[in-house]
Amino acid sequence: MEQFSFEELSRYPDVQADNLFASDAADRLLLEEAAGDLTVAGDNDVVIIGDRYGALTLGAAAMFNPGRIRVHQDSITGEMALDSNAQRLAPDAGYMHYGLGEELLAGARVVLMQLPRSLEALAEIADAVARYGADDVVLYAGGQVKHMSLAMNEVLGRYFGSVQAGLGKRKARVLTSREVLRPQSPSEYPARQFHPGLGLWICAHGAAFAGTKVDLGTRFLLKFLPKTGIESGTAVDLGCGTGLIAAELARLKPGLEVIATDQSAAAVDSAAATAEANGLSARVSAVRDDAMATFEDASAGLIVCNPPFHIGASVHAGAALKLFDAAARVLRPGGELWTVYNSHLRYRPQLEKTVGPTEQLGRNPKFTVTRSIRR
Ligand SMILES: C[S@@+](CC[C@H](N)C(=O)[O-])C[C@H]1O[C@@H](n2cnc3c(N)ncnc32)[C@H](O)[C@@H]1O
């Protein structure tokens, strides 16, 4: 068996810092525990889901050479990192990116996945594996023990007759699921819920932030949106999740064209479904992109953002600051960035510095809403 040097992987173009890594113990343990199946796997037998930066895909290709591998990563930065690592370290690795669905999983026999944080995300993935995988499909799901819960075994148990937890090693563990139970009813995703208080449908794929619910910070921010004086041109819901801010903006301001954008495939698909469910698709488009990287400079008059405070499982301000920098570039001079954040985060000096003059529009015991005018 060939070796693979995980240390050479890079997180680029994702946020980089000394305490953030490109691979973890779960990647290595997954490849160890699935070694028997990977050794005998052929073209298209292997599917990788949730690879962070390429450790699973490139590790499997280098160590087991199973032919063509199908890959799904929710995050576009994960996709870009896999591609850039492949170019540098393994230009011959044969893999292709797919959305989460039949094309990804049809006939799959060995599926390796990094466990997502949310149970809903896990359920949607397990449902797809059980729906489209081969009769003998085996799903290896790994994670760091501190982020795993027994509820994960229960979710997997809805889709597989046998779910076994392996031994913990280097603080990681793998759950191995066999004996697929084919779902008998159509997929429940995206889930949808009507919110009478808002008068909006929210649609959510499993991995979308807050699911079909409304995050408390978002709810606070929504109260202020009617006050924006920007009535026409392009507005952006940056880090759109299920796209409820985009839908609310489009509904409040019939002159606005709204772009809902997120790095997550689940988010963008959810935002498109939310727009459709509310009859707003003509004025709301959904774009998967890393911090608006493909947007023109000075192309938007209004950006509304409830920024992330996590990168993967770590709490890290870098993710929010990256979005503020992007907003400063994409706003036209005089354009407005509206944002909400946990009051203790004190983003206001950063907003002043990167975007421009920033005023507090509201504050409750937990959240602060600000408006920054692009200088
Ligand atoms: C706190 S959630 C807000 C979601 C939604 N706007 C809401 O209010 O419910 C932050 C969102 O930012 C997205 N995000 C994080 N980093 C991003 C990046 N670099 N580019 C685009 N979106 C990003 C996450 O995927 C997540 O959906």
The ligand as an SDF file (V2000), in Angstrom:
LIG
                    3D

 27 29  0  0  0  0  0  0  0  0999 V2000
  -24.9570   32.4990   10.5370 C   0  0  0  0  0  0  0  0  0  0  0  0
  -25.2830   31.7220    8.9820 S   0  0  0  0  0  0  0  0  0  0  0  0
  -26.5650   32.7740    8.3720 C   0  0  0  0  0  0  0  0  0  0  0  0
  -27.5000   32.1100    7.3920 C   0  0  0  0  0  0  0  0  0  0  0  0
  -28.7280   32.9290    6.9630 C   0  0  0  0  0  0  0  0  0  0  0  0
  -28.3330   34.1830    6.3410 N   0  0  0  0  0  0  0  0  0  0  0  0
  -29.6240   33.1830    8.1480 C   0  0  0  0  0  0  0  0  0  0  0  0
  -29.6180   34.3280    8.6030 O   0  0  0  0  0  0  0  0  0  0  0  0
  -30.2750   32.2620    8.6280 O   0  0  0  0  0  0  0  0  0  0  0  0
  -23.8580   32.1620    8.0450 C   0  0  0  0  0  0  0  0  0  0  0  0
  -23.7920   31.6150    6.6290 C   0  0  0  0  0  0  0  0  0  0  0  0
  -22.5740   32.0750    6.0220 O   0  0  0  0  0  0  0  0  0  0  0  0
  -22.0990   31.0820    5.1380 C   0  0  0  0  0  0  0  0  0  0  0  0
  -20.6760   31.3130    4.8690 N   0  0  0  0  0  0  0  0  0  0  0  0
  -19.6240   31.0940    5.6910 C   0  0  0  0  0  0  0  0  0  0  0  0
  -18.4650   31.4090    5.0830 N   0  0  0  0  0  0  0  0  0  0  0  0
  -18.7990   31.8310    3.8310 C   0  0  0  0  0  0  0  0  0  0  0  0
  -18.0300   32.2640    2.7030 C   0  0  0  0  0  0  0  0  0  0  0  0
  -16.7060   32.3270    2.7470 N   0  0  0  0  0  0  0  0  0  0  0  0
  -18.6950   32.6040    1.5840 N   0  0  0  0  0  0  0  0  0  0  0  0
  -20.0490   32.5490    1.5270 C   0  0  0  0  0  0  0  0  0  0  0  0
  -20.8170   32.1250    2.5560 N   0  0  0  0  0  0  0  0  0  0  0  0
  -20.2020   31.7830    3.6920 C   0  0  0  0  0  0  0  0  0  0  0  0
  -22.4000   29.7890    5.8760 C   0  0  0  0  0  0  0  0  0  0  0  0
  -22.4060   28.6880    4.9720 O   0  0  0  0  0  0  0  0  0  0  0  0
  -23.7660   30.0880    6.5040 C   0  0  0  0  0  0  0  0  0  0  0  0
  -24.8200   29.6690    5.6700 O   0  0  0  0  0  0  0  0  0  0  0  0
  1  2  1  0
  2  3  1  0
  2 10  1  0
  3  4  1  0
  4  5  1  0
  5  6  1  0
  5  7  1  0
  7  8  2  0
  7  9  1  0
 10 11  1  0
 11 12  1  0
 11 26  1  0
 12 13  1  0
 13 14  1  0
 13 24  1  0
 14 15  1  0
 14 23  1  0
 15 16  2  0
 16 17  1  0
 17 18  1  0
 17 23  2  0
 18 19  1  0
 18 20  2  0
 20 21  1  0
 21 22  2  0
 22 23  1  0
 24 25  1  0
 24 26  1  0
 26 27  1  0
M  CHG  2   2   1   9  -1
M  END
$$$$
